[in-house]
């Protein structure tokens, strides 16, 4: 935690943006330093990630690849995304592509789930279970998934 707490803000901001691309969240995490522990940082992240505006949620998911696809850009976020989606195998590609398309037709944005530890079949089941959500409810679900992803990525960033 010491290196995170003492890191120059200019170096820390882009790394935090890789965790959750919401400037208000990044501001809150930077402003909350120093953190006594990883648990304190994760608690602050959770609070700051709750209640993102619809625009913040949509902006944050714009940088995420579709489930089952690989991020086209390089960098830390792309590496993390590949690791997070490691439960998807090529045999599910067509089903995931069709499910993603149906979801996007329904909600107007990509399907996002905290994929770490989930198989492709579990992600498909999760997507299917969310298809009946009203759009405003689904954006709150996506907000929660973004918060989970941010927490996992912060742990990777800190190395815990």
ZADO-1210 file (C-alpha; in nm, 4 decimals, padded with zeros to 6 digits):
<atoms>
<atom x="00.0000" y="00.0000" z="00.0000" code="UNK" pos="1"/>
<atom x="00.2886" y="00.2341" z="00.0668" code="UNK" pos="2"/>
<atom x="00.3863" y="00.2653" z="-00.3003" code="UNK" pos="3"/>
<atom x="00.0218" y="00.3232" z="-00.3994" code="UNK" pos="4"/>
<atom x="-00.0245" y="00.5855" z="-00.1314" code="UNK" pos="5"/>
<atom x="00.2953" y="00.7690" z="-00.2239" code="UNK" pos="6"/>
<atom x="00.2759" y="00.7370" z="-00.6034" code="UNK" pos="7"/>
<atom x="00.2658" y="01.0655" z="-00.7922" code="UNK" pos="8"/>
<atom x="-00.0909" y="01.1490" z="-00.8874" code="UNK" pos="9"/>
<atom x="00.0025" y="01.1925" z="-01.2538" code="UNK" pos="10"/>
<atom x="00.1319" y="00.8331" z="-01.2646" code="UNK" pos="11"/>
<atom x="-00.1571" y="00.6892" z="-01.0665" code="UNK" pos="12"/>
<atom x="-00.4496" y="00.8423" z="-01.2589" code="UNK" pos="13"/>
<atom x="-00.3991" y="00.6491" z="-01.5856" code="UNK" pos="14"/>
<atom x="-00.3587" y="00.3222" z="-01.3949" code="UNK" pos="15"/>
<atom x="-00.6773" y="00.3848" z="-01.1982" code="UNK" pos="16"/>
<atom x="-00.8575" y="00.4697" z="-01.5206" code="UNK" pos="17"/>
<atom x="-00.7631" y="00.1199" z="-01.6422" code="UNK" pos="18"/>
<atom x="-00.9488" y="-00.0145" z="-01.3364" code="UNK" pos="19"/>
<atom x="-01.2616" y="00.1953" z="-01.3902" code="UNK" pos="20"/>
<atom x="-01.2798" y="00.4625" z="-01.6592" code="UNK" pos="21"/>
<atom x="-01.4892" y="00.7088" z="-01.4602" code="UNK" pos="22"/>
<atom x="-01.3100" y="01.0356" z="-01.3751" code="UNK" pos="23"/>
<atom x="-01.5209" y="01.0916" z="-01.0632" code="UNK" pos="24"/>
<atom x="-01.4234" y="00.7484" z="-00.9294" code="UNK" pos="25"/>
<atom x="-01.0551" y="00.8111" z="-01.0063" code="UNK" pos="26"/>
<atom x="-01.0780" y="01.1482" z="-00.8276" code="UNK" pos="27"/>
<atom x="-01.2323" y="00.9851" z="-00.5202" code="UNK" pos="28"/>
<atom x="-00.9680" y="00.7122" z="-00.5015" code="UNK" pos="29"/>
<atom x="-00.6822" y="00.9595" z="-00.5392" code="UNK" pos="30"/>
<atom x="-00.8343" y="01.2001" z="-00.2865" code="UNK" pos="31"/>
<atom x="-00.8824" y="00.9209" z="-00.0307" code="UNK" pos="32"/>
<atom x="-00.5126" y="00.8435" z="00.0002" code="UNK" pos="33"/>
<atom x="-00.3447" y="00.7324" z="00.2142" code="UNK" pos="34"/>
<atom x="-00.5232" y="00.4015" z="00.2655" code="UNK" pos="35"/>
<atom x="-00.4386" y="00.2004" z="00.5755" code="UNK" pos="36"/>
<atom x="-00.4943" y="-00.1319" z="00.3988" code="UNK" pos="37"/>
<atom x="-00.6192" y="-00.3020" z="00.0842" code="UNK" pos="38"/>
<atom x="-00.9532" y="-00.3510" z="00.2595" code="UNK" pos="39"/>
<atom x="-00.9786" y="00.0249" z="00.3177" code="UNK" pos="40"/>
<atom x="-00.8994" y="00.0928" z="-00.0493" code="UNK" pos="41"/>
<atom x="-01.1557" y="-00.1627" z="-00.1660" code="UNK" pos="42"/>
<atom x="-01.4205" y="-00.0158" z="00.0643" code="UNK" pos="43"/>
<atom x="-01.3515" y="00.3316" z="-00.0745" code="UNK" pos="44"/>
<atom x="-01.3674" y="00.1937" z="-00.4283" code="UNK" pos="45"/>
<atom x="-01.7020" y="00.0293" z="-00.3590" code="UNK" pos="46"/>
<atom x="-01.8518" y="00.3491" z="-00.2184" code="UNK" pos="47"/>
<atom x="-01.7170" y="00.5613" z="-00.5042" code="UNK" pos="48"/>
<atom x="-01.8407" y="00.3148" z="-00.7694" code="UNK" pos="49"/>
<atom x="-02.1973" y="00.2984" z="-00.6393" code="UNK" pos="50"/>
<atom x="-02.4561" y="00.5141" z="-00.8063" code="UNK" pos="51"/>
<atom x="-02.2650" y="00.6044" z="-01.1195" code="UNK" pos="52"/>
<atom x="-02.4752" y="00.8070" z="-01.3590" code="UNK" pos="53"/>
<atom x="-02.6062" y="00.6361" z="-01.6710" code="UNK" pos="54"/>
<atom x="-02.3543" y="00.8376" z="-01.8742" code="UNK" pos="55"/>
<atom x="-02.0677" y="00.7258" z="-01.6482" code="UNK" pos="56"/>
<atom x="-02.1708" y="00.3600" z="-01.6770" code="UNK" pos="57"/>
<atom x="-02.1994" y="00.3812" z="-02.0559" code="UNK" pos="58"/>
<atom x="-01.8679" y="00.5641" z="-02.0799" code="UNK" pos="59"/>
<atom x="-01.6946" y="00.3071" z="-01.8603" code="UNK" pos="60"/>
<atom x="-01.8188" y="00.0066" z="-02.0580" code="UNK" pos="61"/>
<atom x="-01.7170" y="00.1648" z="-02.3885" code="UNK" pos="62"/>
<atom x="-01.3603" y="00.0479" z="-02.3270" code="UNK" pos="63"/>
<atom x="-01.4541" y="-00.3110" z="-02.2467" code="UNK" pos="64"/>
<atom x="-01.4591" y="-00.5804" z="-02.5158" code="UNK" pos="65"/>
<atom x="-01.7662" y="-00.7952" z="-02.5676" code="UNK" pos="66"/>
<atom x="-01.7648" y="-01.1147" z="-02.3651" code="UNK" pos="67"/>
<atom x="-01.5934" y="-01.3757" z="-02.5808" code="UNK" pos="68"/>
<atom x="-01.4008" y="-01.1178" z="-02.7840" code="UNK" pos="69"/>
<atom x="-01.0492" y="-00.9987" z="-02.7256" code="UNK" pos="70"/>
<atom x="-00.9795" y="-00.6336" z="-02.6721" code="UNK" pos="71"/>
<atom x="-00.8313" y="-00.4869" z="-02.9879" code="UNK" pos="72"/>
<atom x="-00.6014" y="-00.2409" z="-02.8115" code="UNK" pos="73"/>
<atom x="-00.2999" y="-00.3311" z="-02.6044" code="UNK" pos="74"/>
<atom x="-00.2095" y="-00.2190" z="-02.2588" code="UNK" pos="75"/>
<atom x="-00.2886" y="-00.3160" z="-01.9052" code="UNK" pos="76"/>
<atom x="-00.6667" y="-00.3214" z="-01.9481" code="UNK" pos="77"/>
<atom x="-00.6445" y="-00.5580" z="-02.2467" code="UNK" pos="78"/>
<atom x="-00.4178" y="-00.7931" z="-02.0503" code="UNK" pos="79"/>
<atom x="-00.6552" y="-00.7886" z="-01.7538" code="UNK" pos="80"/>
<atom x="-00.9554" y="-00.8468" z="-01.9808" code="UNK" pos="81"/>
<atom x="-00.7947" y="-01.1549" z="-02.1395" code="UNK" pos="82"/>
<atom x="-00.7286" y="-01.2971" z="-01.7943" code="UNK" pos="83"/>
<atom x="-01.0785" y="-01.2129" z="-01.6695" code="UNK" pos="84"/>
<atom x="-01.2421" y="-01.3855" z="-01.9659" code="UNK" pos="85"/>
<atom x="-01.0227" y="-01.6950" z="-01.9525" code="UNK" pos="86"/>
<atom x="-01.3292" y="-01.9130" z="-01.8825" code="UNK" pos="87"/>
<atom x="-01.4568" y="-01.8612" z="-02.2362" code="UNK" pos="88"/>
<atom x="-01.3512" y="-02.1273" z="-02.4837" code="UNK" pos="89"/>
<atom x="-01.3717" y="-02.1165" z="-02.8625" code="UNK" pos="90"/>
<atom x="-01.6575" y="-02.3684" z="-02.8746" code="UNK" pos="91"/>
<atom x="-01.8869" y="-02.1033" z="-02.7238" code="UNK" pos="92"/>
<atom x="-01.7916" y="-01.8234" z="-02.9628" code="UNK" pos="93"/>
<atom x="-02.0997" y="-01.8464" z="-03.1864" code="UNK" pos="94"/>
<atom x="-02.3429" y="-01.8693" z="-02.8930" code="UNK" pos="95"/>
<atom x="-02.1741" y="-01.5760" z="-02.7181" code="UNK" pos="96"/>
<atom x="-02.1769" y="-01.3674" z="-03.0363" code="UNK" pos="97"/>
<atom x="-02.5497" y="-01.4313" z="-03.0854" code="UNK" pos="98"/>
<atom x="-02.6274" y="-01.3648" z="-02.7179" code="UNK" pos="99"/>
<atom x="-02.4206" y="-01.0451" z="-02.7219" code="UNK" pos="100"/>
<atom x="-02.6065" y="-00.9250" z="-03.0327" code="UNK" pos="101"/>
<atom x="-02.9464" y="-00.9933" z="-02.8740" code="UNK" pos="102"/>
<atom x="-02.8430" y="-00.8136" z="-02.5561" code="UNK" pos="103"/>
<atom x="-02.7127" y="-00.5130" z="-02.7493" code="UNK" pos="104"/>
<atom x="-03.0353" y="-00.4987" z="-02.9526" code="UNK" pos="105"/>
<atom x="-03.2350" y="-00.5015" z="-02.6294" code="UNK" pos="106"/>
<atom x="-03.0292" y="-00.2550" z="-02.4228" code="UNK" pos="107"/>
<atom x="-02.8227" y="-00.0531" z="-02.6707" code="UNK" pos="108"/>
<atom x="-02.4878" y="-00.1312" z="-02.5066" code="UNK" pos="109"/>
<atom x="-02.2565" y="-00.4269" z="-02.4583" code="UNK" pos="110"/>
<atom x="-02.3227" y="-00.6977" z="-02.2028" code="UNK" pos="111"/>
<atom x="-02.0837" y="-00.6664" z="-01.9112" code="UNK" pos="112"/>
<atom x="-02.0245" y="-00.9103" z="-01.6295" code="UNK" pos="113"/>
<atom x="-01.7375" y="-00.9565" z="-01.3879" code="UNK" pos="114"/>
<atom x="-01.6136" y="-01.2620" z="-01.5752" code="UNK" pos="115"/>
<atom x="-01.3375" y="-01.3699" z="-01.3385" code="UNK" pos="116"/>
<atom x="-01.3988" y="-01.7273" z="-01.2322" code="UNK" pos="117"/>
<atom x="-01.6995" y="-01.7759" z="-01.4613" code="UNK" pos="118"/>
<atom x="-01.7174" y="-02.0284" z="-01.7416" code="UNK" pos="119"/>
<atom x="-01.8573" y="-01.9329" z="-02.0785" code="UNK" pos="120"/>
<atom x="-02.1725" y="-02.1293" z="-01.9974" code="UNK" pos="121"/>
<atom x="-02.2164" y="-01.9370" z="-01.6720" code="UNK" pos="122"/>
<atom x="-02.1773" y="-01.6070" z="-01.8567" code="UNK" pos="123"/>
<atom x="-02.4383" y="-01.7145" z="-02.1109" code="UNK" pos="124"/>
<atom x="-02.6762" y="-01.8098" z="-01.8287" code="UNK" pos="125"/>
<atom x="-02.6135" y="-01.4756" z="-01.6588" code="UNK" pos="126"/>
<atom x="-02.6789" y="-01.2839" z="-01.9812" code="UNK" pos="127"/>
<atom x="-02.9989" y="-01.4760" z="-02.0401" code="UNK" pos="128"/>
<atom x="-03.1223" y="-01.4086" z="-01.6860" code="UNK" pos="129"/>
<atom x="-03.0743" y="-01.0352" z="-01.7359" code="UNK" pos="130"/>
<atom x="-03.2619" y="-01.0044" z="-02.0664" code="UNK" pos="131"/>
<atom x="-03.5964" y="-00.9364" z="-01.8957" code="UNK" pos="132"/>
<atom x="-03.4593" y="-00.6509" z="-01.6841" code="UNK" pos="133"/>
<atom x="-03.5998" y="-00.3072" z="-01.7587" code="UNK" pos="134"/>
<atom x="-03.3230" y="-00.0932" z="-01.9158" code="UNK" pos="135"/>
<atom x="-03.2873" y="00.1279" z="-01.6073" code="UNK" pos="136"/>
<atom x="-03.2485" y="-00.1781" z="-01.3830" code="UNK" pos="137"/>
<atom x="-02.9964" y="-00.3311" z="-01.6207" code="UNK" pos="138"/>
<atom x="-02.7798" y="-00.0180" z="-01.6043" code="UNK" pos="139"/>
<atom x="-02.7688" y="-00.0572" z="-01.2237" code="UNK" pos="140"/>
<atom x="-02.6675" y="-00.4229" z="-01.2673" code="UNK" pos="141"/>
<atom x="-02.3904" y="-00.3116" z="-01.5040" code="UNK" pos="142"/>
<atom x="-02.2870" y="-00.0489" z="-01.2450" code="UNK" pos="143"/>
<atom x="-02.2507" y="-00.3283" z="-00.9868" code="UNK" pos="144"/>
<atom x="-02.0464" y="-00.5387" z="-01.2296" code="UNK" pos="145"/>
<atom x="-01.8177" y="-00.2419" z="-01.2995" code="UNK" pos="146"/>
<atom x="-01.7619" y="-00.2028" z="-00.9239" code="UNK" pos="147"/>
<atom x="-01.6628" y="-00.5711" z="-00.8971" code="UNK" pos="148"/>
<atom x="-01.4259" y="-00.5419" z="-01.1919" code="UNK" pos="149"/>
<atom x="-01.2700" y="-00.2262" z="-01.0438" code="UNK" pos="150"/>
<atom x="-01.2071" y="-00.4053" z="-00.7135" code="UNK" pos="151"/>
<atom x="-01.0373" y="-00.6994" z="-00.8857" code="UNK" pos="152"/>
<atom x="-00.8262" y="-00.4699" z="-01.0982" code="UNK" pos="153"/>
<atom x="-00.7215" y="-00.2605" z="-00.7994" code="UNK" pos="154"/>
<atom x="-00.5970" y="-00.5787" z="-00.6346" code="UNK" pos="155"/>
<atom x="-00.3990" y="-00.6615" z="-00.9486" code="UNK" pos="156"/>
<atom x="-00.2638" y="-00.3063" z="-00.9607" code="UNK" pos="157"/>
<atom x="-00.1461" y="-00.3177" z="-00.6004" code="UNK" pos="158"/>
<atom x="-00.0239" y="-00.6739" z="-00.6374" code="UNK" pos="159"/>
<atom x="-00.2280" y="-00.8284" z="-00.3589" code="UNK" pos="160"/>
</atoms>
